């Protein structure tokens, strides 16, 4: 029997996103750093899009005074952070400074750099500002900073996420040209754009994937092991301040450039000119929509978490993205895209918006975030010579009306990267 070729007609349905919708989703899903790179790409190709560099000083790290008090042994008086279960970041750094720079002008510079540390281990103040405070040339500050960046764990005193990871790659003797290229395009790494990264780094996708596996072994927040309440690793997208009318949320204008859509001097006549003008207008609308949606979602979240802004993470209430989406009349996926990688600066530190969502273990009970904060606080307050076991933590939490099983406490303790009690035990120093 001979087979015959047949022509058949079939009807199928397929959802396909047009370029405009794809770009809108990308803009909505981008943090300030990723959005800045997108705008730079658009401005390089479109003469109607102009970027004004961010020169505003809306945001400055708020951790300097906290770290100064810790350095003086006073601790935090306002409950702004959850103290670490082990030695504080400042105590660790100051001990190394005593060895590296016991005296002289370098010691004064080193102390100023230490006071500028954020709880993540990042440097929150530029070296030019440190040089101004120390009344020395910037080159001297850079020299001392290079010495401080050798303090373990690798990545401390980094000024950017790329520098933090680069320091760890150098220590591991794994930094090559491909990995260096990936570190220069971390926003594309976050997007998983393997094809674009392969082209930019002059390699194949297998080479990119191998370096990404290595990057995942590094710690973007090396100071977090000293302080469970560490802030995110970059400049925040939003700023929350408390005024007379309550908490207010605004965009951090210093985190990204200002977009100006330049109208053509005369009406475009060629198809290419009309397309460029149309594209520029679309980019302007997308940025406006992104900023408006970001503010709406952030204000709704913070309005529901006012207690946490006033009292700290232990006061976080149970909140889901579905509740926020229903209150704003938008889709839950829109909320998810907006909060992905977005952080807000508050007087109590810089928080990821996504971290402000928390489930509830039981009806009427505390949120999971509040339980984690309580565990971290109890461990921080324990006697180092007699640390609390998981069973003791269960009893202490029960005294605060948090009824939990021992395995649940162990699970949350592990999520906080807090080791078991027997591993936290420390002998008193002989000098004491």
C-alpha positions as CSV (number, residue, x, y, z in Angstrom):
1,X,0.0,0.0,0.0
2,X,1.3,3.4,-1.0
3,X,1.1,6.3,1.5
4,X,-0.4,9.5,0.1
5,X,0.3,13.0,1.2
6,X,-2.7,14.9,2.3
7,X,-3.3,18.6,2.8
8,X,-5.5,19.3,5.9
9,X,-6.7,22.5,7.5
10,X,-6.8,22.8,11.3
11,X,-7.8,25.7,13.5
12,X,-5.8,26.4,16.7
13,X,-5.7,29.1,19.3
14,X,-2.5,30.6,20.7
15,X,-1.9,33.6,22.9
16,X,0.9,35.8,21.5
17,X,2.0,39.0,23.1
18,X,2.7,41.9,20.9
19,X,5.9,44.0,21.3
20,X,4.1,46.8,23.2
21,X,2.7,44.4,25.8
22,X,6.0,42.6,26.1
23,X,7.8,45.9,26.8
24,X,5.1,47.0,29.3
25,X,5.6,43.8,31.3
26,X,9.3,44.2,31.2
27,X,9.1,47.8,32.5
28,X,6.6,46.8,35.2
29,X,8.8,43.9,36.3
30,X,12.1,45.9,36.4
31,X,13.7,47.5,39.5
32,X,15.4,50.9,39.2
33,X,18.7,49.4,38.0
34,X,17.1,47.3,35.3
35,X,14.8,50.1,34.2
36,X,17.7,52.5,33.9
37,X,19.5,50.1,31.6
38,X,16.4,49.7,29.5
39,X,16.0,53.4,29.2
40,X,19.6,53.8,28.2
41,X,19.1,51.3,25.5
42,X,16.0,53.2,24.2
43,X,17.6,56.6,24.4
44,X,20.6,55.3,22.4
45,X,18.3,54.3,19.6
46,X,15.6,57.0,19.7
47,X,16.5,60.7,19.5
48,X,13.2,61.7,21.1
49,X,14.1,60.0,24.4
50,X,16.4,62.0,26.6
51,X,17.7,61.0,30.1
52,X,18.7,63.4,32.8
53,X,21.1,61.8,35.2
54,X,19.8,61.3,38.7
55,X,21.3,64.1,40.9
56,X,18.7,64.2,43.6
57,X,19.8,63.2,47.1
58,X,16.4,61.9,48.2
59,X,17.9,58.8,49.9
60,X,20.8,58.4,52.2
61,X,21.6,55.2,54.2
62,X,20.1,55.5,57.7
63,X,22.4,53.0,59.4
64,X,25.3,55.3,60.4
65,X,24.0,56.3,63.7
66,X,22.9,52.7,64.6
67,X,26.4,51.3,63.8
68,X,28.0,54.1,65.7
69,X,26.1,53.2,68.8
70,X,27.0,49.5,68.4
71,X,30.7,50.5,68.1
72,X,30.4,52.3,71.4
73,X,28.7,49.4,73.0
74,X,25.4,51.1,73.5
75,X,23.3,48.9,71.3
76,X,20.2,50.0,69.4
77,X,17.8,51.9,71.6
78,X,14.9,52.1,69.3
79,X,14.5,48.4,68.3
80,X,15.4,49.4,64.8
81,X,17.2,46.1,64.0
82,X,17.1,42.6,65.3
83,X,20.4,42.0,67.0
84,X,22.4,39.1,65.7
85,X,22.8,35.8,67.4
86,X,26.6,36.0,67.1
87,X,29.1,38.9,67.3
88,X,27.8,42.1,65.6
89,X,29.1,43.2,62.3
90,X,30.6,46.3,63.8
91,X,32.3,44.3,66.6
92,X,33.8,41.9,63.9
93,X,35.0,44.8,61.7
94,X,36.4,46.8,64.6
95,X,38.4,43.8,65.8
96,X,40.0,43.5,62.4
97,X,40.7,47.2,62.2
98,X,42.5,47.1,65.5
99,X,44.9,44.6,63.8
100,X,45.2,46.2,60.4
101,X,45.3,49.9,61.4
102,X,46.2,50.1,65.1
103,X,47.1,53.8,64.9
104,X,47.7,56.7,62.6
105,X,45.6,58.5,60.0
106,X,44.7,55.3,58.3
107,X,42.9,54.1,61.4
108,X,40.6,57.2,61.4
109,X,39.8,56.6,57.8
110,X,39.1,52.9,58.5
111,X,36.7,53.8,61.4
112,X,34.8,56.3,59.1
113,X,34.4,53.5,56.5
114,X,33.2,51.1,59.2
115,X,30.6,53.6,60.4
116,X,29.4,53.9,56.8
117,X,28.7,50.1,56.6
118,X,25.1,48.9,56.1
119,X,24.0,45.7,57.9
120,X,24.4,43.9,54.6
121,X,28.2,44.6,54.8
122,X,27.9,47.1,52.0
123,X,29.5,50.6,52.1
124,X,26.6,53.1,52.3
125,X,28.6,56.2,51.8
126,X,30.8,57.1,48.8
127,X,34.6,57.4,49.2
128,X,34.5,61.0,48.1
129,X,32.3,61.8,51.1
130,X,34.5,59.8,53.4
131,X,37.5,61.7,52.1
132,X,35.7,65.0,52.8
133,X,34.9,64.0,56.4
134,X,38.5,62.8,57.0
135,X,40.0,65.8,55.1
136,X,42.3,63.6,53.1
137,X,42.6,62.9,49.3
138,X,40.2,60.3,47.9
139,X,43.2,58.2,46.9
140,X,44.1,57.6,50.6
141,X,40.5,56.5,51.3
142,X,40.6,54.1,48.4
143,X,43.9,52.6,49.7
144,X,42.4,52.0,53.1
145,X,39.2,50.6,51.5
146,X,41.2,48.1,49.5
147,X,42.7,46.8,52.8
148,X,39.3,46.6,54.5
149,X,37.9,44.6,51.6
150,X,40.3,41.8,52.5
151,X,38.4,41.3,55.8
152,X,36.5,38.0,55.9
153,X,33.9,37.1,54.8
154,X,34.8,38.3,51.3
155,X,32.5,40.9,50.0
156,X,32.5,43.3,53.0
157,X,32.9,47.0,52.2
158,X,31.7,46.5,48.6
159,X,30.0,49.5,47.0
160,X,27.9,47.6,44.5
161,X,26.5,44.2,44.2
162,X,28.9,43.5,41.3
163,X,31.8,44.5,43.4
164,X,30.6,42.3,46.3
165,X,30.4,39.3,44.1
166,X,33.6,40.2,42.3
167,X,35.5,40.2,45.6
168,X,34.3,36.7,46.4
169,X,35.2,35.5,42.9
170,X,38.7,36.9,43.4
171,X,39.1,35.2,46.8
172,X,37.9,31.9,45.2
173,X,40.3,32.4,42.3
174,X,37.4,32.0,39.9
175,X,37.2,35.4,38.2
176,X,37.6,35.1,34.4
177,X,36.5,37.4,31.5
178,X,33.1,35.7,31.2
179,X,32.3,36.0,34.9
180,X,33.5,39.6,34.9
181,X,31.2,40.3,32.0
182,X,28.2,38.7,33.8
183,X,29.0,40.9,36.8
184,X,28.8,44.0,34.5
185,X,25.3,43.0,33.4
186,X,23.6,41.7,36.6
187,X,20.2,43.1,35.6
188,X,20.3,40.7,32.6
189,X,21.4,37.9,34.9
190,X,18.3,38.6,37.1
191,X,16.1,38.4,33.9
192,X,17.6,35.1,32.9
193,X,18.5,36.6,29.4
194,X,21.0,33.8,28.6
195,X,21.1,34.6,24.9
196,X,21.9,38.2,25.3
197,X,24.5,37.5,28.0
198,X,26.1,34.9,25.7
199,X,26.4,37.5,22.9
200,X,27.7,40.2,25.2
201,X,30.2,38.0,26.9
202,X,31.4,36.3,23.6
203,X,30.6,32.8,24.8
204,X,27.8,30.2,24.5
205,X,24.8,29.7,26.8
206,X,26.6,26.7,28.4
207,X,29.4,29.0,29.5
208,X,26.9,31.5,30.9
209,X,25.0,28.8,32.8
210,X,28.3,27.5,34.3
211,X,29.2,30.9,35.6
212,X,25.6,31.5,36.9
213,X,25.9,28.3,39.0
214,X,29.1,29.7,40.5
215,X,27.5,33.1,41.2
216,X,24.7,31.3,43.2
217,X,27.3,30.0,45.6
218,X,28.4,33.5,46.5
219,X,26.7,35.6,49.3
220,X,25.3,39.0,48.1
221,X,24.9,40.1,51.7
222,X,28.0,39.0,53.6
223,X,27.1,41.1,56.5
224,X,23.7,39.4,57.0
225,X,25.3,36.5,58.9
226,X,26.0,39.1,61.6
227,X,22.6,40.8,61.5
228,X,19.4,38.9,60.5
229,X,17.7,42.2,59.9
230,X,19.9,43.1,57.1
231,X,18.7,45.5,54.4
232,X,18.7,44.9,50.7
233,X,21.9,45.3,48.7
234,X,21.2,48.4,46.7
235,X,19.6,51.8,46.7
236,X,15.9,51.5,47.3
237,X,13.2,52.2,44.8
238,X,10.8,53.8,47.3
239,X,11.1,56.0,50.4
240,X,8.6,55.8,53.3
241,X,8.5,58.7,55.7
242,X,6.1,59.5,58.5
243,X,4.4,62.9,58.4
244,X,1.6,64.6,60.2
245,X,-1.0,62.8,58.1
246,X,0.7,59.4,58.6
247,X,3.0,57.3,56.5
248,X,3.8,58.6,53.0
249,X,5.5,56.7,50.2
250,X,7.3,58.4,47.3
251,X,9.6,57.3,44.5
252,X,13.3,57.5,45.1
253,X,14.2,60.0,42.3
254,X,17.9,59.5,42.9
255,X,17.7,55.8,42.0
256,X,17.1,56.3,38.3
257,X,17.3,59.0,35.6
258,X,14.5,61.3,34.7
259,X,12.9,60.6,31.3
260,X,12.2,63.5,28.9
261,X,10.2,62.9,25.7
262,X,11.4,65.5,23.2
263,X,8.8,66.5,20.7
264,X,10.1,66.9,17.1
265,X,10.5,70.3,15.7
266,X,8.2,69.5,12.8
267,X,5.7,66.8,12.0
268,X,7.5,63.5,11.1
269,X,7.1,62.7,7.4
270,X,9.0,59.5,6.8
271,X,7.8,56.1,8.2
272,X,11.0,55.7,10.3
273,X,10.5,59.2,11.9
274,X,6.9,58.5,12.7
275,X,7.8,55.1,14.2
276,X,10.5,56.7,16.4
277,X,8.1,59.4,17.7
278,X,5.4,56.8,18.4
279,X,7.8,54.6,20.2
280,X,9.1,57.5,22.3
281,X,5.5,58.3,23.4
282,X,4.9,54.7,24.2
283,X,8.0,54.6,26.4
284,X,6.9,57.7,28.2
285,X,3.5,56.3,28.9
286,X,5.0,53.0,30.1
287,X,7.2,54.7,32.6
288,X,4.3,56.8,33.9
289,X,2.1,53.7,34.3
290,X,4.9,51.8,36.0
291,X,5.5,54.5,38.5
292,X,1.8,55.0,39.2
293,X,1.2,51.3,39.7
294,X,4.3,50.9,41.9
295,X,3.1,53.7,44.1
296,X,-0.5,52.4,44.3
297,X,0.7,48.9,45.3
298,X,3.3,50.1,47.8
299,X,0.9,52.5,49.5
300,X,-1.7,49.7,49.9
301,X,0.9,47.3,51.3
302,X,2.3,49.9,53.8
303,X,-1.1,51.1,54.8
304,X,-1.9,47.5,55.9
305,X,1.6,47.1,57.6
306,X,1.7,50.4,59.5
307,X,2.2,48.6,62.7
308,X,5.4,47.0,61.3
309,X,6.7,50.5,60.2
310,X,6.1,51.8,63.8
311,X,7.2,48.7,65.8
312,X,9.4,46.6,63.5
313,X,9.2,43.3,61.6
314,X,7.7,41.5,64.6
315,X,4.4,43.5,64.0
316,X,4.0,42.3,60.4
317,X,0.4,41.1,59.9
318,X,-0.7,38.3,57.6
319,X,-1.1,39.7,54.1
320,X,-1.4,38.1,50.6
321,X,-1.0,39.5,47.1
322,X,-4.6,38.4,46.4
323,X,-5.9,40.8,49.1
324,X,-3.9,43.7,47.7
325,X,-4.9,43.0,44.1
326,X,-8.6,42.8,45.1
327,X,-8.4,46.1,47.0
328,X,-6.8,47.9,44.0
329,X,-8.9,46.2,41.3
330,X,-5.9,44.8,39.5
331,X,-4.7,41.3,38.7
332,X,-2.6,39.4,41.3
333,X,0.1,38.8,38.7
334,X,0.5,42.6,38.4
335,X,1.1,42.9,42.1
336,X,3.7,40.0,41.9
337,X,5.5,41.8,39.1
338,X,5.6,45.1,40.9
339,X,7.0,43.8,44.2
340,X,9.6,41.5,42.5
341,X,13.0,43.1,43.4
342,X,11.4,46.3,44.7
343,X,12.5,47.7,48.1
344,X,11.4,50.6,50.3
345,X,13.5,52.6,52.7
346,X,12.0,53.2,56.1
347,X,13.4,54.6,59.4
348,X,13.8,51.0,60.5
349,X,15.9,49.9,57.6
350,X,15.3,49.0,53.9
351,X,12.8,46.3,53.3
352,X,11.9,44.2,50.3
353,X,8.2,44.8,49.4
354,X,7.8,41.0,48.8
355,X,8.9,40.4,52.4
356,X,5.9,42.3,53.7
357,X,3.6,39.6,52.6
358,X,3.3,36.8,55.1
359,X,1.0,33.9,55.7
360,X,-0.7,32.9,58.9
361,X,-0.1,29.5,60.6
362,X,-3.6,29.5,62.2
363,X,-6.7,31.6,62.1
364,X,-6.3,34.5,64.5
365,X,-2.6,33.6,65.1
366,X,0.5,35.7,64.4
367,X,2.0,35.9,60.9
368,X,4.9,33.8,59.9
369,X,7.1,37.0,59.6
370,X,6.3,38.0,63.2
371,X,7.3,34.5,64.4
372,X,10.6,34.7,62.6
373,X,11.3,38.1,64.0
374,X,10.4,36.9,67.5
375,X,12.8,33.9,67.2
376,X,15.6,36.1,66.0
377,X,15.0,38.5,68.9
378,X,15.0,35.8,71.5
379,X,18.2,34.3,70.1
380,X,19.9,37.7,70.1
381,X,19.0,38.2,73.8
382,X,20.1,34.8,75.0
383,X,23.1,34.1,77.2
384,X,26.0,33.1,74.8
385,X,27.2,30.6,77.4
386,X,23.8,29.0,77.7
387,X,21.9,29.4,74.4
388,X,18.3,28.5,74.0
389,X,17.4,25.1,72.6
390,X,14.5,24.7,70.2
391,X,12.4,23.5,73.2
392,X,13.3,26.5,75.2
393,X,12.3,28.7,72.2
394,X,8.9,27.0,72.1
395,X,8.4,27.9,75.8
396,X,9.5,31.5,75.3
397,X,7.3,32.0,72.3
398,X,4.3,30.4,74.2
399,X,4.8,33.1,76.8
400,X,4.2,35.6,74.1
401,X,1.0,33.9,72.9
402,X,2.7,32.1,70.0
403,X,1.8,28.4,70.3
404,X,4.2,26.5,68.0
405,X,5.4,23.0,67.6
406,X,9.1,22.3,68.1
407,X,9.6,21.3,64.5
408,X,8.0,24.6,63.4
409,X,10.4,26.6,65.5
410,X,13.3,24.6,64.1
411,X,12.1,25.3,60.5
412,X,11.9,29.1,61.1
413,X,15.3,29.1,62.9
414,X,16.9,27.4,59.9
415,X,15.2,30.0,57.5
416,X,17.0,32.7,59.6
417,X,20.3,30.9,59.1
418,X,20.6,30.5,62.9
419,X,22.4,27.4,64.0
420,X,21.1,25.0,66.7
421,X,21.7,25.9,70.3
422,X,24.7,23.6,70.8
423,X,26.5,25.3,67.9
424,X,25.8,28.8,69.2
425,X,27.4,28.2,72.6
426,X,30.4,30.4,73.3
427,X,32.7,30.3,76.3
428,X,33.2,33.5,78.2
429,X,36.5,35.2,77.3
430,X,39.3,34.9,79.9
431,X,39.6,38.6,80.2
432,X,36.0,38.8,81.4
